Amino acid sequence: MSAKKTISTILLVLGIVALILFALADRIGIGRNPGYGLQQIAGMIIGAVVAVVGLIMARRK
């Protein structure tokens, strides 16, 4: 596996994990307040962006 493929896979997985972690923060007990707060929304957006970057990198030749 090439270095580019490895980095893209890592970014994709980390982005998805971050997105899920921030989305479920209240349910798993790491959220401060009930409902979606600013930090939680920002974390979800950042996770989604990282996942998309990883996906784009993986699809490029």
PDB file of N, CA, C and O in Angstrom:
ATOM      1  N   MET A   1       0.855  -1.176   0.000  1.00  0.00           N
ATOM      2  CA  MET A   1       0.000   0.000   0.000  1.00  0.00           C
ATOM      3  C   MET A   1       0.900   1.237   0.000  1.00  0.00           C
ATOM      4  O   MET A   1       1.860   1.308   0.767  1.00  0.00           O
ATOM      5  N   SER A   2       0.593   2.198  -0.849  1.00  0.00           N
ATOM      6  CA  SER A   2       1.415   3.395  -0.942  1.00  0.00           C
ATOM      7  C   SER A   2       1.122   4.333   0.230  1.00  0.00           C
ATOM      8  O   SER A   2       0.112   4.196   0.921  1.00  0.00           O
ATOM      9  N   ALA A   3       2.022   5.277   0.433  1.00  0.00           N
ATOM     10  CA  ALA A   3       1.878   6.224   1.539  1.00  0.00           C
ATOM     11  C   ALA A   3       0.626   7.079   1.361  1.00  0.00           C
ATOM     12  O   ALA A   3      -0.066   7.379   2.334  1.00  0.00           O
ATOM     13  N   LYS A   4       0.337   7.471   0.125  1.00  0.00           N
ATOM     14  CA  LYS A   4      -0.845   8.287  -0.144  1.00  0.00           C
ATOM     15  C   LYS A   4      -2.119   7.528   0.188  1.00  0.00           C
ATOM     16  O   LYS A   4      -3.053   8.090   0.761  1.00  0.00           O
ATOM     17  N   LYS A   5      -2.157   6.258  -0.170  1.00  0.00           N
ATOM     18  CA  LYS A   5      -3.325   5.422   0.111  1.00  0.00           C
ATOM     19  C   LYS A   5      -3.492   5.232   1.619  1.00  0.00           C
ATOM     20  O   LYS A   5      -4.612   5.248   2.130  1.00  0.00           O
ATOM     21  N   THR A   6      -2.383   5.054   2.323  1.00  0.00           N
ATOM     22  CA  THR A   6      -2.433   4.892   3.774  1.00  0.00           C
ATOM     23  C   THR A   6      -2.949   6.158   4.447  1.00  0.00           C
ATOM     24  O   THR A   6      -3.797   6.084   5.337  1.00  0.00           O
ATOM     25  N   ILE A   7      -2.452   7.307   4.036  1.00  0.00           N
ATOM     26  CA  ILE A   7      -2.883   8.578   4.622  1.00  0.00           C
ATOM     27  C   ILE A   7      -4.358   8.825   4.334  1.00  0.00           C
ATOM     28  O   ILE A   7      -5.096   9.268   5.214  1.00  0.00           O
ATOM     29  N   SER A   8      -4.787   8.546   3.124  1.00  0.00           N
ATOM     30  CA  SER A   8      -6.194   8.773   2.783  1.00  0.00           C
ATOM     31  C   SER A   8      -7.105   7.853   3.593  1.00  0.00           C
ATOM     32  O   SER A   8      -8.181   8.272   4.021  1.00  0.00           O
ATOM     33  N   THR A   9      -6.692   6.621   3.805  1.00  0.00           N
ATOM     34  CA  THR A   9      -7.480   5.688   4.611  1.00  0.00           C
ATOM     35  C   THR A   9      -7.549   6.143   6.064  1.00  0.00           C
ATOM     36  O   THR A   9      -8.609   6.083   6.686  1.00  0.00           O
ATOM     37  N   ILE A  10      -6.425   6.595   6.602  1.00  0.00           N
ATOM     38  CA  ILE A  10      -6.396   7.085   7.979  1.00  0.00           C
ATOM     39  C   ILE A  10      -7.294   8.306   8.136  1.00  0.00           C
ATOM     40  O   ILE A  10      -8.048   8.396   9.104  1.00  0.00           O
ATOM     41  N   LEU A  11      -7.223   9.238   7.201  1.00  0.00           N
ATOM     42  CA  LEU A  11      -8.073  10.429   7.262  1.00  0.00           C
ATOM     43  C   LEU A  11      -9.546  10.060   7.182  1.00  0.00           C
ATOM     44  O   LEU A  11     -10.366  10.600   7.924  1.00  0.00           O
ATOM     45  N   LEU A  12      -9.878   9.156   6.295  1.00  0.00           N
ATOM     46  CA  LEU A  12     -11.261   8.729   6.138  1.00  0.00           C
ATOM     47  C   LEU A  12     -11.791   8.094   7.423  1.00  0.00           C
ATOM     48  O   LEU A  12     -12.885   8.428   7.878  1.00  0.00           O
ATOM     49  N   VAL A  13     -11.026   7.194   7.997  1.00  0.00           N
ATOM     50  CA  VAL A  13     -11.456   6.507   9.221  1.00  0.00           C
ATOM     51  C   VAL A  13     -11.531   7.487  10.398  1.00  0.00           C
ATOM     52  O   VAL A  13     -12.508   7.477  11.146  1.00  0.00           O
ATOM     53  N   LEU A  14     -10.521   8.320  10.565  1.00  0.00           N
ATOM     54  CA  LEU A  14     -10.535   9.294  11.667  1.00  0.00           C
ATOM     55  C   LEU A  14     -11.694  10.272  11.534  1.00  0.00           C
ATOM     56  O   LEU A  14     -12.328  10.627  12.528  1.00  0.00           O
ATOM     57  N   GLY A  15     -11.970  10.704  10.320  1.00  0.00           N
ATOM     58  CA  GLY A  15     -13.082  11.614  10.100  1.00  0.00           C
ATOM     59  C   GLY A  15     -14.420  10.988  10.456  1.00  0.00           C
ATOM     60  O   GLY A  15     -15.263  11.624  11.089  1.00  0.00           O
ATOM     61  N   ILE A  16     -14.614   9.740  10.049  1.00  0.00           N
ATOM     62  CA  ILE A  16     -15.865   9.048  10.357  1.00  0.00           C
ATOM     63  C   ILE A  16     -15.991   8.809  11.855  1.00  0.00           C
ATOM     64  O   ILE A  16     -17.069   8.994  12.420  1.00  0.00           O
ATOM     65  N   VAL A  17     -14.906   8.400  12.505  1.00  0.00           N
ATOM     66  CA  VAL A  17     -14.933   8.174  13.951  1.00  0.00           C
ATOM     67  C   VAL A  17     -15.236   9.475  14.691  1.00  0.00           C
ATOM     68  O   VAL A  17     -16.043   9.482  15.620  1.00  0.00           O
ATOM     69  N   ALA A  18     -14.601  10.570  14.290  1.00  0.00           N
ATOM     70  CA  ALA A  18     -14.860  11.862  14.931  1.00  0.00           C
ATOM     71  C   ALA A  18     -16.306  12.294  14.724  1.00  0.00           C
ATOM     72  O   ALA A  18     -16.949  12.781  15.654  1.00  0.00           O
ATOM     73  N   LEU A  19     -16.811  12.120  13.529  1.00  0.00           N
ATOM     74  CA  LEU A  19     -18.195  12.479  13.238  1.00  0.00           C
ATOM     75  C   LEU A  19     -19.156  11.702  14.128  1.00  0.00           C
ATOM     76  O   LEU A  19     -20.070  12.286  14.711  1.00  0.00           O
ATOM     77  N   ILE A  20     -18.962  10.407  14.237  1.00  0.00           N
ATOM     78  CA  ILE A  20     -19.826   9.579  15.074  1.00  0.00           C
ATOM     79  C   ILE A  20     -19.659   9.937  16.547  1.00  0.00           C
ATOM     80  O   ILE A  20     -20.645  10.037  17.276  1.00  0.00           O
ATOM     81  N   LEU A  21     -18.432  10.129  16.983  1.00  0.00           N
ATOM     82  CA  LEU A  21     -18.160  10.467  18.391  1.00  0.00           C
ATOM     83  C   LEU A  21     -18.839  11.771  18.787  1.00  0.00           C
ATOM     84  O   LEU A  21     -19.481  11.840  19.835  1.00  0.00           O
ATOM     85  N   PHE A  22     -18.706  12.802  17.963  1.00  0.00           N
ATOM     86  CA  PHE A  22     -19.339  14.083  18.281  1.00  0.00           C
ATOM     87  C   PHE A  22     -20.861  14.003  18.167  1.00  0.00           C
ATOM     88  O   PHE A  22     -21.573  14.647  18.937  1.00  0.00           O
ATOM     89  N   ALA A  23     -21.360  13.224  17.220  1.00  0.00           N
ATOM     90  CA  ALA A  23     -22.811  13.098  17.065  1.00  0.00           C
ATOM     91  C   ALA A  23     -23.441  12.390  18.260  1.00  0.00           C
ATOM     92  O   ALA A  23     -24.568  12.699  18.648  1.00  0.00           O
ATOM     93  N   LEU A  24     -22.719  11.448  18.839  1.00  0.00           N
ATOM     94  CA  LEU A  24     -23.250  10.670  19.955  1.00  0.00           C
ATOM     95  C   LEU A  24     -22.682  11.078  21.305  1.00  0.00           C
ATOM     96  O   LEU A  24     -22.786  10.320  22.269  1.00  0.00           O
ATOM     97  N   ALA A  25     -22.089  12.252  21.393  1.00  0.00           N
ATOM     98  CA  ALA A  25     -21.424  12.685  22.622  1.00  0.00           C
ATOM     99  C   ALA A  25     -22.356  12.675  23.834  1.00  0.00           C
ATOM    100  O   ALA A  25     -21.952  12.241  24.913  1.00  0.00           O
ATOM    101  N   ASP A  26     -23.564  13.133  23.679  1.00  0.00           N
ATOM    102  CA  ASP A  26     -24.500  13.170  24.797  1.00  0.00           C
ATOM    103  C   ASP A  26     -24.910  11.769  25.226  1.00  0.00           C
ATOM    104  O   ASP A  26     -25.029  11.495  26.420  1.00  0.00           O
ATOM    105  N   ARG A  27     -25.122  10.896  24.276  1.00  0.00           N
ATOM    106  CA  ARG A  27     -25.553   9.531  24.586  1.00  0.00           C
ATOM    107  C   ARG A  27     -24.482   8.706  25.280  1.00  0.00           C
ATOM    108  O   ARG A  27     -24.796   7.849  26.106  1.00  0.00           O
ATOM    109  N   ILE A  28     -23.207   8.958  24.949  1.00  0.00           N
ATOM    110  CA  ILE A  28     -22.136   8.169  25.564  1.00  0.00           C
ATOM    111  C   ILE A  28     -21.554   8.852  26.798  1.00  0.00           C
ATOM    112  O   ILE A  28     -20.617   8.342  27.411  1.00  0.00           O
ATOM    113  N   GLY A  29     -22.105   9.993  27.157  1.00  0.00           N
ATOM    114  CA  GLY A  29     -21.743  10.623  28.418  1.00  0.00           C
ATOM    115  C   GLY A  29     -20.573  11.582  28.397  1.00  0.00           C
ATOM    116  O   GLY A  29     -20.049  11.923  29.458  1.00  0.00           O
ATOM    117  N   ILE A  30     -20.143  12.031  27.226  1.00  0.00           N
ATOM    118  CA  ILE A  30     -19.038  12.988  27.201  1.00  0.00           C
ATOM    119  C   ILE A  30     -19.509  14.401  26.848  1.00  0.00           C
ATOM    120  O   ILE A  30     -18.706  15.331  26.778  1.00  0.00           O
ATOM    121  N   GLY A  31     -20.809  14.552  26.629  1.00  0.00           N
ATOM    122  CA  GLY A  31     -21.362  15.875  26.343  1.00  0.00           C
ATOM    123  C   GLY A  31     -21.603  16.643  27.630  1.00  0.00           C
ATOM    124  O   GLY A  31     -21.913  16.044  28.660  1.00  0.00           O
ATOM    125  N   ARG A  32     -21.465  17.953  27.585  1.00  0.00           N
ATOM    126  CA  ARG A  32     -21.661  18.779  28.782  1.00  0.00           C
ATOM    127  C   ARG A  32     -23.123  19.134  28.996  1.00  0.00           C
ATOM    128  O   ARG A  32     -23.624  19.094  30.119  1.00  0.00           O
ATOM    129  N   ASN A  33     -23.796  19.477  27.921  1.00  0.00           N
ATOM    130  CA  ASN A  33     -25.190  19.909  28.009  1.00  0.00           C
ATOM    131  C   ASN A  33     -26.038  19.037  27.094  1.00  0.00           C
ATOM    132  O   ASN A  33     -25.557  18.540  26.075  1.00  0.00           O
ATOM    133  N   PRO A  34     -27.297  18.856  27.461  1.00  0.00           N
ATOM    134  CA  PRO A  34     -28.169  18.092  26.555  1.00  0.00           C
ATOM    135  C   PRO A  34     -28.411  18.860  25.258  1.00  0.00           C
ATOM    136  O   PRO A  34     -28.417  20.091  25.253  1.00  0.00           O
ATOM    137  N   GLY A  35     -28.608  18.143  24.179  1.00  0.00           N
ATOM    138  CA  GLY A  35     -28.811  18.780  22.884  1.00  0.00           C
ATOM    139  C   GLY A  35     -27.477  19.060  22.214  1.00  0.00           C
ATOM    140  O   GLY A  35     -26.412  18.887  22.807  1.00  0.00           O
ATOM    141  N   TYR A  36     -27.562  19.492  20.976  1.00  0.00           N
ATOM    142  CA  TYR A  36     -26.349  19.795  20.224  1.00  0.00           C
ATOM    143  C   TYR A  36     -25.867  21.197  20.540  1.00  0.00           C
ATOM    144  O   TYR A  36     -26.598  22.172  20.365  1.00  0.00           O
ATOM    145  N   GLY A  37     -24.630  21.290  21.007  1.00  0.00           N
ATOM    146  CA  GLY A  37     -24.021  22.581  21.287  1.00  0.00           C
ATOM    147  C   GLY A  37     -23.084  22.989  20.165  1.00  0.00           C
ATOM    148  O   GLY A  37     -22.893  22.260  19.192  1.00  0.00           O
ATOM    149  N   LEU A  38     -22.504  24.171  20.323  1.00  0.00           N
ATOM    150  CA  LEU A  38     -21.613  24.709  19.292  1.00  0.00           C
ATOM    151  C   LEU A  38     -20.389  23.825  19.076  1.00  0.00           C
ATOM    152  O   LEU A  38     -20.002  23.572  17.935  1.00  0.00           O
ATOM    153  N   GLN A  39     -19.775  23.353  20.163  1.00  0.00           N
ATOM    154  CA  GLN A  39     -18.591  22.502  20.013  1.00  0.00           C
ATOM    155  C   GLN A  39     -18.936  21.177  19.350  1.00  0.00           C
ATOM    156  O   GLN A  39     -18.156  20.653  18.555  1.00  0.00           O
ATOM    157  N   GLN A  40     -20.094  20.644  19.674  1.00  0.00           N
ATOM    158  CA  GLN A  40     -20.509  19.380  19.092  1.00  0.00           C
ATOM    159  C   GLN A  40     -20.774  19.523  17.592  1.00  0.00           C
ATOM    160  O   GLN A  40     -20.385  18.656  16.809  1.00  0.00           O
ATOM    161  N   ILE A  41     -21.412  20.578  17.204  1.00  0.00           N
ATOM    162  CA  ILE A  41     -21.673  20.822  15.783  1.00  0.00           C
ATOM    163  C   ILE A  41     -20.365  21.069  15.034  1.00  0.00           C
ATOM    164  O   ILE A  41     -20.167  20.552  13.935  1.00  0.00           O
ATOM    165  N   ALA A  42     -19.477  21.858  15.630  1.00  0.00           N
ATOM    166  CA  ALA A  42     -18.181  22.131  15.001  1.00  0.00           C
ATOM    167  C   ALA A  42     -17.378  20.841  14.847  1.00  0.00           C
ATOM    168  O   ALA A  42     -16.739  20.634  13.816  1.00  0.00           O
ATOM    169  N   GLY A  43     -17.401  19.979  15.849  1.00  0.00           N
ATOM    170  CA  GLY A  43     -16.698  18.703  15.772  1.00  0.00           C
ATOM    171  C   GLY A  43     -17.248  17.804  14.680  1.00  0.00           C
ATOM    172  O   GLY A  43     -16.495  17.120  13.986  1.00  0.00           O
ATOM    173  N   MET A  44     -18.569  17.811  14.532  1.00  0.00           N
ATOM    174  CA  MET A  44     -19.188  17.015  13.480  1.00  0.00           C
ATOM    175  C   MET A  44     -18.799  17.535  12.101  1.00  0.00           C
ATOM    176  O   MET A  44     -18.535  16.750  11.190  1.00  0.00           O
ATOM    177  N   ILE A  45     -18.765  18.841  11.947  1.00  0.00           N
ATOM    178  CA  ILE A  45     -18.376  19.429  10.660  1.00  0.00           C
ATOM    179  C   ILE A  45     -16.927  19.114  10.341  1.00  0.00           C
ATOM    180  O   ILE A  45     -16.607  18.741   9.212  1.00  0.00           O
ATOM    181  N   ILE A  46     -16.051  19.258  11.319  1.00  0.00           N
ATOM    182  CA  ILE A  46     -14.631  18.967  11.112  1.00  0.00           C
ATOM    183  C   ILE A  46     -14.435  17.488  10.770  1.00  0.00           C
ATOM    184  O   ILE A  46     -13.657  17.155   9.876  1.00  0.00           O
ATOM    185  N   GLY A  47     -15.135  16.605  11.478  1.00  0.00           N
ATOM    186  CA  GLY A  47     -15.048  15.179  11.179  1.00  0.00           C
ATOM    187  C   GLY A  47     -15.500  14.867   9.769  1.00  0.00           C
ATOM    188  O   GLY A  47     -14.879  14.064   9.073  1.00  0.00           O
ATOM    189  N   ALA A  48     -16.589  15.505   9.345  1.00  0.00           N
ATOM    190  CA  ALA A  48     -17.099  15.284   7.991  1.00  0.00           C
ATOM    191  C   ALA A  48     -16.106  15.793   6.944  1.00  0.00           C
ATOM    192  O   ALA A  48     -15.883  15.136   5.927  1.00  0.00           O
ATOM    193  N   VAL A  49     -15.516  16.950   7.192  1.00  0.00           N
ATOM    194  CA  VAL A  49     -14.546  17.511   6.243  1.00  0.00           C
ATOM    195  C   VAL A  49     -13.322  16.610   6.131  1.00  0.00           C
ATOM    196  O   VAL A  49     -12.837  16.356   5.029  1.00  0.00           O
ATOM    197  N   VAL A  50     -12.821  16.125   7.264  1.00  0.00           N
ATOM    198  CA  VAL A  50     -11.656  15.234   7.241  1.00  0.00           C
ATOM    199  C   VAL A  50     -11.987  13.951   6.481  1.00  0.00           C
ATOM    200  O   VAL A  50     -11.166  13.464   5.704  1.00  0.00           O
ATOM    201  N   ALA A  51     -13.182  13.401   6.698  1.00  0.00           N
ATOM    202  CA  ALA A  51     -13.587  12.190   5.989  1.00  0.00           C
ATOM    203  C   ALA A  51     -13.689  12.436   4.486  1.00  0.00           C
ATOM    204  O   ALA A  51     -13.274  11.590   3.693  1.00  0.00           O
ATOM    205  N   VAL A  52     -14.227  13.564   4.090  1.00  0.00           N
ATOM    206  CA  VAL A  52     -14.352  13.881   2.664  1.00  0.00           C
ATOM    207  C   VAL A  52     -12.976  14.072   2.033  1.00  0.00           C
ATOM    208  O   VAL A  52     -12.745  13.623   0.910  1.00  0.00           O
ATOM    209  N   VAL A  53     -12.069  14.728   2.736  1.00  0.00           N
ATOM    210  CA  VAL A  53     -10.699  14.894   2.221  1.00  0.00           C
ATOM    211  C   VAL A  53     -10.050  13.529   2.021  1.00  0.00           C
ATOM    212  O   VAL A  53      -9.412  13.287   0.997  1.00  0.00           O
ATOM    213  N   GLY A  54     -10.212  12.641   2.994  1.00  0.00           N
ATOM    214  CA  GLY A  54      -9.681  11.287   2.858  1.00  0.00           C
ATOM    215  C   GLY A  54     -10.281  10.548   1.687  1.00  0.00           C
ATOM    216  O   GLY A  54      -9.576   9.839   0.969  1.00  0.00           O
ATOM    217  N   LEU A  55     -11.577  10.706   1.484  1.00  0.00           N
ATOM    218  CA  LEU A  55     -12.250  10.052   0.372  1.00  0.00           C
ATOM    219  C   LEU A  55     -11.772  10.600  -0.968  1.00  0.00           C
ATOM    220  O   LEU A  55     -11.557   9.839  -1.911  1.00  0.00           O
ATOM    221  N   ILE A  56     -11.607  11.916  -1.056  1.00  0.00           N
ATOM    222  CA  ILE A  56     -11.116  12.525  -2.292  1.00  0.00           C
ATOM    223  C   ILE A  56      -9.694  12.051  -2.599  1.00  0.00           C
ATOM    224  O   ILE A  56      -9.364  11.730  -3.740  1.00  0.00           O
ATOM    225  N   MET A  57      -8.870  12.014  -1.566  1.00  0.00           N
ATOM    226  CA  MET A  57      -7.498  11.545  -1.762  1.00  0.00           C
ATOM    227  C   MET A  57      -7.458  10.086  -2.227  1.00  0.00           C
ATOM    228  O   MET A  57      -6.622   9.717  -3.051  1.00  0.00           O
ATOM    229  N   ALA A  58      -8.364   9.262  -1.696  1.00  0.00           N
ATOM    230  CA  ALA A  58      -8.401   7.857  -2.063  1.00  0.00           C
ATOM    231  C   ALA A  58      -8.856   7.652  -3.490  1.00  0.00           C
ATOM    232  O   ALA A  58      -8.410   6.718  -4.156  1.00  0.00           O
ATOM    233  N   ARG A  59      -9.730   8.504  -3.965  1.00  0.00           N
ATOM    234  CA  ARG A  59     -10.300   8.339  -5.319  1.00  0.00           C
ATOM    235  C   ARG A  59      -9.403   8.905  -6.413  1.00  0.00           C
ATOM    236  O   ARG A  59      -9.549   8.543  -7.580  1.00  0.00           O
ATOM    237  N   ARG A  60      -8.476   9.790  -6.049  1.00  0.00           N
ATOM    238  CA  ARG A  60      -7.562  10.354  -7.053  1.00  0.00           C
ATOM    239  C   ARG A  60      -6.524   9.328  -7.449  1.00  0.00           C
ATOM    240  O   ARG A  60      -6.114   8.487  -6.648  1.00  0.00           O
ATOM    241  N   LYS A  61      -6.111   9.412  -8.686  1.00  0.00           N
ATOM    242  CA  LYS A  61      -5.082   8.478  -9.187  1.00  0.00           C
ATOM    243  C   LYS A  61      -3.717   9.061  -9.018  1.00  0.00           C
ATOM    244  O   LYS A  61      -2.726   8.427  -9.379  1.00  0.00           O
TER     245      LYS A  61
END
